[in-house]
Amino acid sequence: EAPPLELRSEVGLLTRNIVVRGTSPKLGGERGSEAFGGHVMLLRPSSAVFEYVEFNYVGQQFQMGRYPVHFHHVGEAPTSLVRGCAIHHTFNRALTNHATKKLRVEENVAYNVLGHAYFFEDGVERDNVYKRNLGVLIRQATSLLNTDQTPAVFWITHPSNSFEGNHAAG
C-alpha cells in the first residue's frame, strides 16, 4: 500500500466589494485599451489606507511609474497600509514602493501580473513590513526594465525590510 500523498496549495480570493477597474476590450472597452488601465499614485500623503479593495485591468504598459498601486517618494509612512487587497490582470506590476519607508503591506493577493509584483524601486526603501502576501502567475514584461523580463513576485532591493509569511507560487 502506498503512503498517503499530502498536497497543499495557495488560495487567494480575487473579488472584493470595492473595485478599481481599468478598461479592457474583454469588458466591453474600446479597442486599443488592452494595456492601458487605471492606476493609483500616492505623492506624499500624510496617510493612505487601502483595505479589501480589488484592482483589476490596472497599470499602463510602456509607461514607467504607472503601476496599479504606487507609493511614490512618500517618505516615512508609518500610518499607511495596504491590507487584504486583490490586484490582478495588470498591465504593469502590482504594488510599487518607491522611496517610501515604514509602509505596511499585509494579506494581499497579486495574480496574473505583468512584470514584478511587489516591487521596491530604488533600494532606498527601508523599514517596510510585508506580511502574508501572495503572488501567483507573474508574467514576463518586455516593456519595462530589463529585470522584468525575468520577473519576481518580490523584487527586494534593500535588506532592511521585513518579510514574514509571504508566498510566491506559479
Disulfide bonds with the S-S distance in Angstrom:
none
